[in-house]
Amino acid sequence: MNPVATEDSAFEAPPRSIWQALRDLAISTIVVAAVALIVSFISAASAHAQGKGELRIGYQKSASLFVLQKAQGTLEKKLAPLGFGVKWVEFPAGPQLLEGLNVGAVDVGYVGEAPPIFAQAAGAKFVYVGYDPAAPRAEAILVTKDSPIKSVAELKGKKVALNKGSNVHYLLVKQLEKNGLKFSDIQPVYLAPADGRAAFESKNVDAWVIWDPFQAAAEKATGARVLADGTTDVVNNYQFYLGERSFVKNNPKVIDALFADSVEQGIWLKKNLRQAAEQIAPLQGLPVDVVELALRRYEFNVKPITPAVAAGQQQIADTFFALKLIPKPIKVSDAVVAAQP
């Protein structure tokens, strides 16, 4: 994908390597995803067979806090007194990570709101063990800087690109409802982030619903305008820590150590945004300013699951069932442990 800069653009077209990095984060082909998944399963299973004292963490490159923790080795230091090492297993996206969790390739993982719902509907064996506070600005409906569209209501009849079944799918549904429209009032164009970016820049779609860091990259590179995001009580956009049920039950001190390290590193990250972005950016293959903008939209403060958070996740599950995105209704509370008021 080669972005084209217009003569009057206030932004320069980013180097090809930036968009190649974004394409890598999005995983544009099923073949690459399948190969990465199989390799992850084999390497993780082999490492786990060598000793019981190992926490296998499923992560994505876009999961900035995990990327930072992996680079700094802070979690390894916390788990050493417990006799545990750490195995980082990279996955191309949330659905593959959930499959890895389900088949026993990893013990814990970190994903957004939508993948756990699809996984639970498919019978996956996992539990919610924690969440990051709401990040409603970290996903948005974007239009080009010169678009005549000024409100969500004006999307009626328009082509809107989005990743089907992801968090942004729910954002779009809720924003349309807020503005008196139904999902059937627009023309959804289901595209992965990299392909959505291409369609957006070439104006083959009228709007693009996307999350960070892709959102931040579009804003920085092209001046894309935020038509609406999740603020004003539209969506929460939580991020969830998930665990294999038996591992969580049998290793509470390991889970506590993971939480403690995530909280500590999250606090450091928020107090040192630029420094954190400089460490994370080369690992994600993105410009520092793009990573810094994306980091500003998250809190990075893991907390135990509460009934209110579980209820919000249930609302998403019910919406997805009504839209026939999942084959059956699910009860989110069945996959929640240690819920606290």
Secondary structure, DSSP 8 states (H G I E B T S, - for coil): ------TT-SS----HHHHHHHHHHHT--HHHHHHHHHHHHHHHHHHHHT-S-EEEEEE-TT-HHHHHHHHHTHHHHHHGGGT-EEEEEE-SSHHHHHHHHHTTS-SEEEEESHHHHHHHHTT---EEEEEE---GGGEEEEE-TT-S--SGGGGTT-EEEE-TTSHHHHHHHHHHHHTT--GGGSEEEE--HHHHHHHHHTTSSSEEEEETTHHHHHHHHH--EEEEESTTTT----EEEEE-HHHHHH-HHHHHHHHHHHHHHHHHHHHSHHHHHHHHHHHHTS-HHHHHHHHTT-----B---HHHHHHHHHHHHHHHHTTSSSS---GGGGB-S---
